[in-house]
Amino acid sequence: MKLTVWTYEGPPHVGAMRVATGMKGLHYVLHAPQGDTYADLLFTMIERRNHRPPVTYTTFQARDLGSDTANLFKTSLQDAYERFKPEALIVGASCTAELIQDDPGGMAETMNIPVPVIPLELPSYQRKENFGADETFFQIVKALAKPMARSAQVSCNLIGPTALGFRHRDDITEITGLLSDMGISVNVVAPMTSSPSDITRMGAAHFNVLMYPETAETAARWMERELDQPYTKIVPIGVGATRDFVAEVANIAGVEPYLDESRLRLPWYSRSVDSTYLTGKRVFLFGDGTHVAAAARIARDEMGFEVVGLGCYNREMARPIRALAKDFGIEATITDDYLEVERMIETLQPEMILGTQMERHIGKRLGIPCAVISAPVHVQDFPARYSPQMGIEGANVIFDTWVHPLVMGLEEHLLHMFRDDFEFHDAAGPSHHGGHAPKPDVDGGPAPQPAASPRDISSQKNLPGQVIWLDDAERELKKIPFFVRGKARRNTEIYASERGVGQISVDTLYEAKAHYAR
């Protein structure tokens, strides 16, 4: 364990909270010290939920450690049942409480609570948040779901969506409509939107749609074995994956495949003249395994990008992501250290990053456009509008999300190129202010220059073994469009190093350009 500023995943009890918060009629009693109540903020502030997570903390303090913390847990459990009257309870310990070795499950078993009480064993120092969500949902399903007669109409369960999930709310709506078009009804959506009584009805479905393997694959495998319910393996993110998903569902359900593509705009946009300059752009992908795998296929096959690097932070998905990277002819980056991801991005110098909230910050520091494709995310990625990732509308949303950083970056580059123009220079103010904008300096003084970015500043440091960019060469480099500037910088530095040139001038820049153009 090490101290870090950012983390891709929290401890496993946060994953359990994601399941509990997404459900109704379920309450989580968490044996935890006072400081662990920080987790409430993840849901009320970042996801902007209108209610607190259904969690009761024992909130023991340092002075309690010398007394009976077990009785403190029992009191909290009894109080939570009497106050909230849930249909079921889950009980467990946070990473800190795990050290004092109380046994919440064992203690709950002796208390005769009149609703199901499901104990959670979450190894806080070996596993993380996604595992916690997956294990919690599995234990709930295992305890409550039973075999039963199938529904008269072909139906399925949608499994995997949780609170704090990346666009899970809207993905549910999109997939429900897609299945409805094929005459398939949704029996239960779980864990998000379901109650414990809904979980008991999951056996009535004919099959399960596994939306997010990170949070529901263990439960899917159990239901396949115990309830005789097959589950889908394809995640319908992207045009090709959605078509494959429809074919897979039709095969499982024994119905005719049907996909209404009348709302689909991504293929036309991808072929339009406005998108041709995006073709071949070098992209780096990082996030959870499910979204990275889907994004890699979209980037290469549907957008015409070149995937120069990809990876995931959840080690449970390391094997399929490594296999995918091999198929792309690259090596996967499997790590939960954002500094290692940053070093990889600096080395590869992609023209765009597709990642998480962390990669958004990394891209901002390095001057590289970034689109968010995966949790963890911040408040701006929980929009009030309908914005799915799955299905037909999800493909449209993805196109906009990925292309806009590139298009707006190009616009910023053009404005920067014309910064000395009477209309666009820095002192002119926003163009939409019209005649109210401040006027240029009447004395003919130079227009204010934009502040150098961290990437510009760091590139000018005279580090051992590195070449120095002279000011005139730096200014000339900035005239090159942003989406090829990184490649031009890298090629020029290689050219200079191979020839023993210690300082890069404008002449060196153009000599390198001529060399690589041959």
C-alpha positions as CSV (number, residue, x, y, z in Angstrom):
1,M,0.0,0.0,0.0
2,K,1.3,3.5,-0.8
3,L,0.0,7.1,-0.4
4,T,-1.3,8.5,-3.6
5,V,-3.2,11.6,-4.8
6,W,-5.6,9.8,-7.1
7,T,-6.9,6.3,-7.2
8,Y,-8.8,4.5,-9.9
9,E,-10.7,2.3,-7.5
10,G,-11.6,2.6,-3.8
11,P,-11.6,-0.2,-1.3
12,P,-14.1,-3.1,-1.8
13,H,-16.6,-1.8,0.7
14,V,-17.1,1.2,-1.7
15,G,-18.1,-1.4,-4.3
16,A,-20.6,-2.8,-1.9
17,M,-22.0,0.7,-1.3
18,R,-22.4,1.1,-5.1
19,V,-24.6,-2.0,-5.1
20,A,-26.6,-1.0,-2.0
21,T,-27.1,2.6,-3.2
22,G,-28.4,1.5,-6.6
23,M,-31.0,-0.8,-4.9
24,K,-34.2,-0.1,-3.1
25,G,-35.2,-1.8,0.2
26,L,-31.7,-3.0,1.0
27,H,-29.6,-1.5,3.8
28,Y,-25.9,-1.9,4.5
29,V,-24.5,-1.9,8.0
30,L,-20.8,-1.2,7.8
31,H,-18.4,-1.7,10.7
32,A,-16.2,1.3,10.2
33,P,-14.4,4.1,12.0
34,Q,-15.7,7.6,11.9
35,G,-13.5,8.8,9.0
36,D,-14.9,6.2,6.5
37,T,-18.2,8.1,6.2
38,Y,-16.4,10.1,3.5
39,A,-17.9,7.6,1.0
40,D,-21.3,9.4,1.2
41,L,-19.8,12.3,-0.8
42,L,-19.1,10.0,-3.8
43,F,-22.8,9.6,-4.4
44,T,-24.3,12.9,-3.3
45,M,-21.7,15.1,-4.7
46,I,-20.3,13.3,-7.8
47,E,-23.3,11.4,-8.9
48,R,-25.7,14.2,-7.7
49,R,-28.1,11.7,-6.1
50,N,-31.0,13.2,-4.2
51,H,-30.6,10.9,-1.2
52,R,-27.8,9.5,1.0
53,P,-26.6,5.9,0.4
54,P,-28.6,3.4,2.5
55,V,-25.6,2.8,4.8
56,T,-25.3,2.8,8.6
57,Y,-21.8,3.1,10.0
58,T,-20.8,2.0,13.4
59,T,-18.4,4.9,13.4
60,F,-16.2,3.7,16.3
61,Q,-13.4,6.0,17.5
62,A,-10.0,5.5,18.9
63,R,-11.3,5.5,22.5
64,D,-13.7,2.6,21.5
65,L,-10.9,0.3,20.6
66,G,-10.2,-0.5,24.3
67,S,-13.8,-1.4,24.9
68,D,-16.4,-3.7,23.2
69,T,-16.6,-2.8,19.5
70,A,-18.7,-5.9,18.9
71,N,-21.6,-4.6,21.0
72,L,-21.3,-1.3,19.1
73,F,-21.9,-3.2,15.8
74,K,-24.8,-5.2,17.3
75,T,-26.5,-2.0,18.5
76,S,-26.0,-0.3,15.1
77,L,-27.5,-3.3,13.3
78,Q,-30.6,-3.5,15.5
79,D,-31.1,0.3,15.3
80,A,-30.8,0.2,11.5
81,Y,-33.4,-2.5,11.2
82,E,-35.8,-0.8,13.5
83,R,-35.4,2.6,11.8
84,F,-35.4,1.7,8.1
85,K,-37.3,-1.6,8.1
86,P,-35.5,-2.9,5.0
87,E,-36.4,-6.1,3.0
88,A,-32.9,-7.3,3.5
89,L,-29.6,-6.3,5.1
90,I,-26.0,-6.7,4.1
91,V,-23.3,-6.5,6.7
92,G,-19.5,-6.1,6.5
93,A,-16.4,-4.3,7.6
94,S,-14.3,-1.5,6.1
95,C,-10.6,-1.9,5.5
96,T,-9.8,-0.2,8.9
97,A,-12.4,-2.3,10.8
98,E,-11.1,-5.4,9.3
99,L,-7.9,-5.0,11.4
100,I,-9.7,-5.4,14.7
101,Q,-11.1,-8.8,13.6
102,D,-14.7,-8.4,14.7
103,D,-17.0,-10.7,12.7
104,P,-20.0,-8.8,11.5
105,G,-21.6,-11.8,9.7
106,G,-21.2,-14.0,12.7
107,M,-22.6,-11.4,15.1
108,A,-25.6,-10.7,12.9
109,E,-26.4,-14.4,12.7
110,T,-26.9,-14.5,16.5
111,M,-29.4,-11.6,16.6
112,N,-32.5,-13.1,15.0
113,I,-33.2,-10.2,12.7
114,P,-36.5,-11.1,10.9
115,V,-35.2,-10.3,7.4
116,P,-32.4,-11.9,5.4
117,V,-29.0,-10.7,6.6
118,I,-26.3,-11.3,4.0
119,P,-22.6,-11.3,5.3
120,L,-19.9,-9.9,3.1
121,E,-16.3,-11.1,3.2
122,L,-14.4,-8.5,1.3
123,P,-10.5,-8.7,1.6
124,S,-9.7,-5.0,1.7
125,Y,-6.0,-5.3,1.4
126,Q,-6.0,-7.7,-1.6
127,R,-8.9,-6.6,-3.7
128,K,-10.6,-3.3,-4.7
129,E,-13.9,-1.6,-5.6
130,N,-15.0,-3.5,-8.7
131,F,-14.4,-6.8,-6.9
132,G,-16.4,-5.5,-4.0
133,A,-19.4,-4.7,-6.2
134,D,-19.1,-8.0,-8.1
135,E,-18.9,-10.0,-4.9
136,T,-21.7,-8.1,-3.1
137,F,-24.1,-8.6,-6.0
138,F,-23.2,-12.3,-6.2
139,Q,-23.8,-12.8,-2.5
140,I,-27.2,-11.1,-2.8
141,V,-28.2,-13.2,-5.8
142,K,-27.0,-16.4,-4.2
143,A,-28.9,-15.7,-1.0
144,L,-32.2,-14.6,-2.6
145,A,-32.6,-15.9,-6.2
146,K,-34.4,-19.2,-6.6
147,P,-35.4,-21.5,-9.5
148,M,-38.9,-20.9,-10.7
149,A,-41.1,-21.2,-13.8
150,R,-40.1,-19.0,-16.8
151,S,-42.2,-16.0,-17.8
152,A,-44.8,-16.6,-20.6
153,Q,-43.1,-14.0,-22.8
154,V,-39.4,-14.3,-23.6
155,S,-37.7,-12.2,-20.9
156,C,-34.2,-11.4,-19.6
157,N,-32.6,-9.8,-16.6
158,L,-30.2,-6.8,-17.2
159,I,-27.4,-7.3,-14.7
160,G,-24.4,-5.2,-13.7
161,P,-25.5,-1.5,-13.5
162,T,-24.7,0.1,-10.2
163,A,-24.6,3.5,-8.6
164,L,-21.6,5.6,-9.6
165,G,-21.4,3.6,-12.8
166,F,-20.4,5.3,-16.1
167,R,-23.7,6.2,-17.8
168,H,-25.4,3.1,-16.4
169,R,-28.8,4.8,-15.9
170,D,-29.1,5.7,-19.6
171,D,-27.6,2.3,-20.8
172,I,-30.5,0.6,-19.1
173,T,-33.0,2.6,-21.1
174,E,-31.2,2.1,-24.4
175,I,-30.9,-1.7,-24.0
176,T,-34.5,-2.1,-22.7
177,G,-35.7,-0.4,-25.9
178,L,-33.4,-2.4,-28.1
179,L,-34.7,-5.7,-26.6
180,S,-38.3,-4.6,-26.7
181,D,-37.9,-4.1,-30.5
182,M,-37.2,-7.9,-30.7
183,G,-40.2,-8.8,-28.5
184,I,-38.1,-9.5,-25.4
185,S,-39.2,-8.0,-22.1
186,V,-37.0,-7.1,-19.2
187,N,-37.8,-9.2,-16.1
188,V,-35.5,-7.5,-13.5
189,V,-32.8,-4.9,-13.7
190,A,-30.2,-5.5,-11.0
191,P,-28.6,-4.3,-8.9
192,M,-29.6,-0.7,-9.9
193,T,-33.4,-0.1,-9.5
194,S,-34.1,-3.5,-8.0
195,S,-35.2,-4.5,-4.5
196,P,-34.5,-7.7,-2.6
197,S,-38.0,-9.0,-3.6
198,D,-37.1,-8.3,-7.2
199,I,-34.0,-10.4,-6.8
200,T,-36.1,-13.4,-5.7
201,R,-37.9,-13.2,-9.2
202,M,-34.8,-13.3,-11.3
203,G,-35.2,-17.0,-11.9
204,A,-38.3,-16.3,-14.1
205,A,-36.2,-14.8,-16.9
206,H,-35.0,-17.0,-19.8
207,F,-31.5,-15.5,-19.9
208,N,-29.3,-12.7,-18.5
209,V,-27.8,-9.7,-20.3
210,L,-24.4,-9.1,-18.7
211,M,-24.0,-5.4,-19.2
212,Y,-20.8,-4.8,-17.2
213,P,-18.6,-7.9,-16.4
214,E,-16.7,-6.0,-13.7
215,T,-19.8,-5.9,-11.5
216,A,-21.9,-8.9,-12.4
217,E,-19.9,-11.7,-14.1
218,T,-19.7,-13.9,-10.9
219,A,-23.5,-13.7,-10.5
220,A,-24.0,-14.4,-14.2
221,R,-21.9,-17.5,-14.0
222,W,-23.7,-18.7,-10.8
223,M,-27.2,-18.2,-12.4
224,E,-26.1,-20.0,-15.5
225,R,-25.1,-23.0,-13.4
226,E,-27.9,-22.9,-10.7
227,L,-30.8,-21.3,-12.6
228,D,-30.0,-22.6,-16.1
229,Q,-29.9,-19.1,-17.5
230,P,-27.4,-18.4,-20.2
231,Y,-25.9,-14.9,-20.4
232,T,-24.6,-12.7,-23.1
233,K,-20.9,-12.2,-23.7
234,I,-21.0,-9.2,-26.0
235,V,-21.2,-5.7,-24.5
236,P,-23.2,-3.5,-27.0
237,I,-21.0,-0.4,-27.1
238,G,-20.3,0.8,-30.6
239,V,-22.1,0.0,-33.9
240,G,-20.4,-3.3,-34.7
241,A,-20.8,-4.6,-31.1
242,T,-24.5,-3.6,-31.0
243,R,-25.1,-5.5,-34.2
244,D,-23.3,-8.5,-32.8
245,F,-25.2,-8.2,-29.5
246,V,-28.5,-8.3,-31.3
247,A,-27.5,-11.4,-33.2
248,E,-26.3,-13.1,-30.0
249,V,-29.5,-12.3,-28.1
250,A,-31.6,-13.5,-31.0
251,N,-29.7,-16.8,-31.0
252,I,-30.1,-17.2,-27.2
253,A,-33.8,-16.3,-27.2
254,G,-34.8,-18.0,-30.4
255,V,-36.2,-14.9,-32.0
256,E,-35.6,-13.0,-35.2
257,P,-32.8,-10.4,-34.9
258,Y,-34.0,-6.9,-35.4
259,L,-32.1,-3.6,-35.1
260,D,-33.7,-0.2,-35.9
261,E,-30.8,1.8,-37.3
262,S,-32.8,4.8,-38.3
263,R,-31.3,6.9,-35.5
264,L,-27.8,5.8,-36.2
265,R,-25.5,8.7,-37.4
266,L,-22.0,7.5,-36.5
267,P,-21.2,5.7,-39.8
268,W,-22.3,8.7,-41.9
269,Y,-20.4,11.1,-39.7
270,S,-17.3,8.9,-39.8
271,R,-17.4,9.0,-43.7
272,S,-18.2,12.7,-44.0
273,V,-15.7,15.2,-45.3
274,D,-15.6,16.9,-41.9
275,S,-14.2,13.7,-40.4
276,T,-11.6,12.8,-42.9
277,Y,-8.8,14.7,-41.2
278,L,-9.4,12.6,-38.1
279,T,-8.5,9.4,-39.9
280,G,-5.3,7.8,-38.7
281,K,-5.1,9.8,-35.5
282,R,-3.0,8.1,-32.9
283,V,-5.0,7.3,-29.7
284,F,-4.2,5.9,-26.3
285,L,-6.9,4.1,-24.3
286,F,-7.1,3.5,-20.6
287,G,-9.9,2.7,-18.1
288,D,-11.9,-0.3,-16.9
289,G,-11.5,-3.4,-19.1
290,T,-15.0,-3.5,-20.5
291,H,-15.0,0.1,-21.8
292,V,-11.4,-0.1,-23.1
293,A,-12.1,-3.2,-25.1
294,A,-15.3,-1.7,-26.6
295,A,-13.5,1.7,-27.3
296,A,-10.5,-0.1,-29.0
297,R,-12.9,-1.7,-31.5
298,I,-14.7,1.6,-32.2
299,A,-11.5,3.5,-32.5
300,R,-9.9,1.2,-35.1
301,D,-12.9,-0.2,-37.0
302,E,-15.5,2.7,-36.8
303,M,-13.5,5.9,-36.5
304,G,-10.3,5.0,-38.4
305,F,-7.9,5.9,-35.5
306,E,-4.6,4.1,-34.9
307,V,-4.5,2.6,-31.4
308,V,-1.0,3.1,-30.2
309,G,-1.5,2.0,-26.6
310,L,-4.2,0.6,-24.3
311,G,-4.6,-0.8,-20.8
312,C,-6.8,-1.1,-17.8
313,Y,-6.6,-0.6,-14.0
314,N,-8.7,-3.5,-12.8
315,R,-6.4,-6.5,-12.7
316,E,-9.4,-8.9,-12.9
317,M,-9.6,-7.9,-16.6
318,A,-5.9,-8.1,-17.3
319,R,-6.0,-11.4,-19.3
320,P,-8.6,-10.3,-21.9
321,I,-7.0,-6.9,-22.2
322,R,-3.5,-8.4,-22.8
323,A,-5.0,-10.6,-25.5
324,L,-6.7,-7.7,-27.1
325,A,-3.5,-5.6,-27.1
326,K,-1.7,-8.5,-28.7
327,D,-4.3,-8.5,-31.5
328,F,-3.6,-4.8,-32.0
329,G,0.2,-5.5,-32.1
330,I,0.9,-3.6,-28.9
331,E,1.6,-4.4,-25.3
332,A,-1.1,-3.7,-22.7
333,T,-0.5,-1.4,-19.7
334,I,-2.0,-3.1,-16.6
335,T,-1.6,-0.8,-13.6
336,D,-3.5,1.1,-11.0
337,D,-0.7,3.8,-10.8
338,Y,-1.7,6.9,-12.7
339,L,1.9,8.1,-12.8
340,E,2.8,5.0,-14.8
341,V,-0.1,5.7,-17.2
342,E,1.2,9.3,-17.5
343,R,4.7,8.1,-18.3
344,M,3.3,5.8,-21.0
345,I,1.4,8.6,-22.5
346,E,4.4,10.9,-22.5
347,T,6.4,8.1,-24.2
348,L,3.8,7.4,-26.9
349,Q,2.9,11.0,-27.5
350,P,-0.6,10.2,-28.9
351,E,-2.8,12.8,-30.5
352,M,-5.7,11.9,-28.4
353,I,-6.4,10.1,-25.1
354,L,-9.5,8.1,-24.4
355,G,-9.5,7.5,-20.6
356,T,-10.9,8.3,-17.2
357,Q,-11.1,11.4,-15.1
358,M,-7.4,10.9,-14.3
359,E,-6.4,10.8,-17.9
360,R,-8.4,14.0,-18.5
361,H,-6.1,15.8,-16.0
362,I,-3.0,14.1,-17.5
363,G,-4.1,15.3,-21.0
364,K,-4.6,18.8,-19.7
365,R,-1.1,18.9,-18.3
366,L,0.5,17.5,-21.5
367,G,-1.6,19.5,-23.9
368,I,-3.3,16.4,-25.4
369,P,-7.1,16.3,-26.1
370,C,-8.9,13.7,-23.9
371,A,-12.4,12.2,-24.0
372,V,-13.7,10.2,-21.0
373,I,-14.8,6.7,-21.8
374,S,-14.8,5.0,-18.3
375,A,-15.2,5.4,-14.6
376,P,-13.8,6.9,-12.4
377,V,-15.3,10.1,-13.5
378,H,-16.3,13.4,-12.0
379,V,-19.6,15.3,-11.9
380,Q,-19.6,16.5,-15.5
381,D,-19.8,12.8,-16.6
382,F,-23.1,12.3,-14.8
383,P,-25.2,14.6,-17.2
384,A,-28.8,15.4,-16.6
385,R,-29.5,14.8,-20.3
386,Y,-29.9,11.4,-21.9
387,S,-26.4,10.2,-22.8
388,P,-25.9,6.4,-23.0
389,Q,-22.8,4.6,-24.2
390,M,-24.7,1.4,-25.3
391,G,-26.8,0.8,-28.4
392,I,-27.6,3.0,-31.3
393,E,-27.9,6.3,-29.4
394,G,-24.7,5.3,-27.5
395,A,-22.8,5.2,-30.7
396,N,-24.0,8.7,-31.6
397,V,-23.0,10.0,-28.2
398,I,-19.6,8.3,-28.4
399,F,-18.9,9.9,-31.8
400,D,-19.7,13.4,-30.4
401,T,-17.7,12.8,-27.2
402,W,-14.6,11.7,-29.1
403,V,-14.6,14.1,-32.0
404,H,-15.5,17.3,-30.2
405,P,-12.1,17.6,-28.3
406,L,-10.3,17.2,-31.6
407,V,-12.5,19.7,-33.5
408,M,-12.5,22.3,-30.7
409,G,-8.7,21.8,-30.3
410,L,-8.3,22.6,-34.0
411,E,-10.4,25.7,-33.6
412,E,-8.2,26.8,-30.7
413,H,-5.1,26.2,-32.8
414,L,-6.5,28.4,-35.6
415,L,-7.3,31.2,-33.2
416,H,-3.8,30.9,-31.8
417,M,-2.3,31.1,-35.3
418,F,-4.2,34.4,-35.9
419,R,-3.7,35.8,-32.5
420,D,-2.1,39.0,-33.9
421,D,-5.1,39.7,-36.1
422,F,-7.2,42.7,-35.1
423,E,-10.2,40.5,-34.3
424,F,-8.6,37.5,-32.7
425,H,-5.7,38.7,-30.7
426,D,-5.8,38.1,-27.0
427,A,-6.8,41.6,-26.0
428,A,-9.8,41.6,-28.2
429,G,-12.0,39.6,-25.8
430,P,-14.6,37.0,-26.8
431,S,-15.7,37.4,-30.4
432,H,-19.4,37.2,-29.4
433,H,-19.1,40.4,-27.4
434,G,-18.9,42.3,-30.7
435,G,-18.5,46.1,-30.4
436,H,-18.1,45.8,-26.6
437,A,-14.8,43.9,-26.9
438,P,-11.7,45.8,-25.7
439,K,-9.8,47.4,-28.6
440,P,-6.2,46.7,-29.6
441,D,-3.4,48.8,-28.1
442,V,-3.6,52.1,-30.0
443,D,0.1,52.6,-29.5
444,G,0.8,49.6,-31.6
445,G,2.3,47.6,-28.8
446,P,2.4,43.8,-29.1
447,A,-0.7,41.8,-28.3
448,P,-0.5,39.9,-25.0
449,Q,0.8,36.4,-25.5
450,P,-1.0,33.3,-23.9
451,A,0.7,31.7,-21.0
452,A,2.9,28.8,-21.7
453,S,1.4,25.4,-21.0
454,P,3.1,23.0,-18.6
455,R,4.1,20.9,-21.6
456,D,5.7,23.9,-23.3
457,I,7.6,24.8,-20.1
458,S,8.8,21.3,-19.4
459,S,10.0,20.9,-23.0
460,Q,12.3,23.9,-22.6
461,K,14.2,22.4,-19.6
462,N,17.8,21.6,-20.3
463,L,17.8,18.0,-19.0
464,P,20.9,15.8,-19.3
465,G,21.0,14.0,-22.7
466,Q,18.2,16.1,-24.2
467,V,18.3,18.8,-26.9
468,I,17.2,22.4,-26.2
469,W,14.5,24.1,-28.2
470,L,15.4,27.7,-29.1
471,D,12.7,30.3,-28.8
472,D,12.3,30.8,-32.5
473,A,11.9,27.1,-33.1
474,E,9.3,26.8,-30.3
475,R,7.3,29.6,-31.9
476,E,7.5,27.9,-35.3
477,L,6.5,24.5,-33.8
478,K,3.3,26.1,-32.4
479,K,2.2,26.9,-35.9
480,I,1.9,23.2,-36.6
481,P,-1.6,21.8,-36.0
482,F,-1.9,20.3,-32.5
483,F,-2.8,16.9,-33.8
484,V,0.5,16.4,-35.5
485,R,2.6,18.7,-33.3
486,G,3.7,15.9,-31.0
487,K,4.9,13.8,-33.9
488,A,6.8,16.8,-35.3
489,R,8.4,17.5,-32.0
490,R,9.4,13.9,-31.5
491,N,10.8,13.5,-35.0
492,T,12.8,16.7,-34.8
493,E,14.4,15.7,-31.4
494,I,15.3,12.3,-32.9
495,Y,16.8,13.9,-35.9
496,A,18.8,16.3,-33.8
497,S,20.0,13.7,-31.4
498,E,21.2,11.4,-34.2
499,R,23.3,14.2,-35.6
500,G,24.7,15.5,-32.3
501,V,22.8,18.8,-32.5
502,G,22.3,20.1,-29.0
503,Q,20.1,23.1,-29.9
504,I,17.1,23.0,-32.2
505,S,16.6,26.1,-34.3
506,V,14.0,26.8,-37.1
507,D,16.5,25.5,-39.6
508,T,16.8,22.2,-37.7
509,L,13.0,21.9,-37.5
510,Y,12.6,22.2,-41.3
511,E,15.6,20.0,-42.0
512,A,14.0,17.3,-40.0
513,K,10.7,17.9,-41.8
514,A,12.4,17.5,-45.1
515,H,14.3,14.4,-43.9
516,Y,11.1,12.5,-42.8
517,A,9.2,13.7,-45.9
518,R,11.5,11.7,-48.2
